[in-house]
Amino acid sequence: MGVERRASVLMGAHEIRVRLGGISRQRVYQLASRADFPAPVANLAQGKVWLTSDVEAWIALRR
């Protein structure tokens, strides 16, 4: 599995911002703190990361 493929499996706050149309970083963290938002799969030094499939499923239920 190449680097590009692995990167598309995970999303950080920046990727979520872009996916949701350029919302603010603060808004991403507000959404991520909701009980219905997917749990992160890791909490790295650069921040939390989520499975892209989990985030996409969450978005699909709300749009």
Backbone as CSV, one residue per row, in Angstrom:
resi,resn,N_x,N_y,N_z,CA_x,CA_y,CA_z,C_x,C_y,C_z
1,MET,0.862,-1.183,0.000,0.000,0.000,0.000,0.898,1.232,0.000
2,GLY,0.704,2.120,-0.963,1.529,3.318,-1.088,1.143,4.381,-0.081
3,VAL,1.976,5.389,0.032,1.743,6.484,0.973,0.433,7.198,0.664
4,GLU,0.153,7.446,-0.616,-1.083,8.135,-0.986,-2.304,7.339,-0.553
5,ARG,-2.278,6.042,-0.703,-3.411,5.190,-0.312,-3.604,5.233,1.199
6,ARG,-2.537,5.127,1.961,-2.651,5.175,3.422,-3.188,6.525,3.873
7,ALA,-2.732,7.590,3.253,-3.168,8.928,3.645,-4.664,9.098,3.429
8,SER,-5.228,8.471,2.411,-6.644,8.633,2.136,-7.519,7.856,3.105
9,VAL,-6.952,6.961,3.875,-7.706,6.173,4.836,-7.959,6.970,6.115
10,LEU,-7.101,7.935,6.404,-7.195,8.728,7.628,-7.437,10.200,7.315
11,MET,-8.101,10.861,8.250,-8.343,12.300,8.129,-7.956,12.972,9.440
12,GLY,-7.285,14.095,9.313,-7.031,14.944,10.457,-7.997,16.121,10.415
13,ALA,-7.831,17.052,11.320,-8.709,18.218,11.375,-8.681,19.011,10.072
14,HIS,-7.496,19.137,9.476,-7.396,19.898,8.221,-8.228,19.257,7.115
15,GLU,-8.118,17.943,6.961,-8.870,17.258,5.913,-10.377,17.357,6.159
16,ILE,-10.781,17.312,7.405,-12.197,17.471,7.729,-12.649,18.886,7.386
17,ARG,-11.817,19.872,7.708,-12.134,21.267,7.352,-12.385,21.402,5.861
18,VAL,-11.468,20.869,5.069,-11.579,20.953,3.613,-12.824,20.211,3.133
19,ARG,-13.042,19.009,3.647,-14.188,18.193,3.227,-15.513,18.886,3.523
20,LEU,-15.567,19.660,4.606,-16.797,20.354,4.994,-16.848,21.782,4.453
21,GLY,-16.064,22.064,3.446,-16.172,23.347,2.768,-15.379,24.476,3.370
22,GLY,-14.326,24.160,4.097,-13.468,25.202,4.635,-13.936,25.787,5.957
23,ILE,-14.614,24.968,6.747,-15.033,25.450,8.072,-13.799,25.733,8.926
24,SER,-13.989,26.438,10.010,-12.852,26.797,10.864,-12.343,25.586,11.639
25,ARG,-11.097,25.671,12.058,-10.508,24.618,12.871,-11.289,24.475,14.172
26,GLN,-11.692,25.604,14.744,-12.473,25.569,15.977,-13.778,24.807,15.771
27,ARG,-14.438,25.015,14.617,-15.689,24.319,14.334,-15.467,22.818,14.211
28,VAL,-14.338,22.401,13.606,-14.024,20.969,13.524,-13.943,20.382,14.929
29,TYR,-13.268,21.079,15.836,-13.126,20.557,17.186,-14.461,20.558,17.934
30,GLN,-15.329,21.507,17.631,-16.677,21.486,18.209,-17.436,20.262,17.727
31,LEU,-17.365,20.003,16.435,-18.040,18.821,15.884,-17.461,17.537,16.468
32,ALA,-16.139,17.478,16.560,-15.470,16.275,17.057,-15.790,15.996,18.518
33,SER,-16.211,17.006,19.260,-16.535,16.798,20.674,-17.976,16.318,20.872
34,ARG,-18.755,16.285,19.791,-20.130,15.802,19.878,-20.140,14.299,20.144
35,ALA,-21.137,13.850,20.882,-21.249,12.427,21.204,-21.478,11.573,19.959
36,ASP,-22.100,12.151,18.921,-22.403,11.364,17.725,-21.292,11.399,16.672
37,PHE,-20.224,12.156,16.915,-19.110,12.198,15.969,-18.247,10.961,16.196
38,PRO,-17.687,10.394,15.114,-16.853,9.188,15.278,-15.680,9.418,16.233
39,ALA,-15.323,8.376,16.929,-14.160,8.443,17.821,-12.887,8.436,16.978
40,PRO,-11.883,9.195,17.386,-10.615,9.154,16.648,-9.959,7.785,16.810
41,VAL,-9.192,7.394,15.805,-8.483,6.115,15.882,-7.112,6.277,16.516
42,ALA,-6.627,7.518,16.588,-5.341,7.788,17.227,-5.275,9.257,17.619
43,ASN,-4.499,9.515,18.656,-4.237,10.885,19.089,-2.734,11.093,18.991
44,LEU,-2.314,11.682,17.883,-0.892,11.868,17.601,-0.411,13.213,18.123
45,ALA,0.884,13.441,18.072,1.439,14.728,18.494,0.848,15.863,17.660
46,GLN,0.518,15.591,16.401,-0.055,16.616,15.526,-1.562,16.731,15.684
47,GLY,-2.159,15.878,16.464,-3.593,15.943,16.696,-4.274,14.608,16.464
48,LYS,-5.567,14.614,16.596,-6.365,13.402,16.439,-6.527,13.079,14.959
49,VAL,-6.686,11.784,14.678,-6.987,11.334,13.316,-8.166,10.374,13.367
50,TRP,-8.954,10.428,12.305,-10.162,9.625,12.199,-10.093,8.794,10.935
51,LEU,-10.823,7.692,10.918,-10.973,6.925,9.688,-11.837,7.733,8.731
52,THR,-11.373,7.869,7.506,-12.126,8.614,6.507,-13.522,8.026,6.340
53,SER,-13.633,6.715,6.328,-14.941,6.078,6.146,-15.901,6.444,7.270
54,ASP,-15.408,6.550,8.496,-16.263,6.940,9.629,-16.749,8.377,9.483
55,VAL,-15.835,9.263,9.108,-16.207,10.676,8.949,-17.172,10.847,7.785
56,GLU,-16.904,10.163,6.674,-17.789,10.258,5.513,-19.184,9.735,5.846
57,ALA,-19.279,8.661,6.605,-20.586,8.120,7.007,-21.308,9.122,7.897
58,TRP,-20.585,9.763,8.803,-21.178,10.776,9.686,-21.708,11.949,8.863
59,ILE,-20.924,12.390,7.898,-21.351,13.511,7.038,-22.599,13.108,6.246
60,ALA,-22.596,11.908,5.693,-23.714,11.449,4.865,-25.028,11.436,5.644
61,LEU,-24.978,11.149,6.919,-26.196,11.131,7.738,-26.719,12.526,8.037
62,ARG,-25.883,13.534,7.879,-26.252,14.889,8.285,-26.407,15.862,7.127
63,ARG,-26.134,15.430,5.911,-26.259,16.338,4.754,-27.273,15.823,3.782
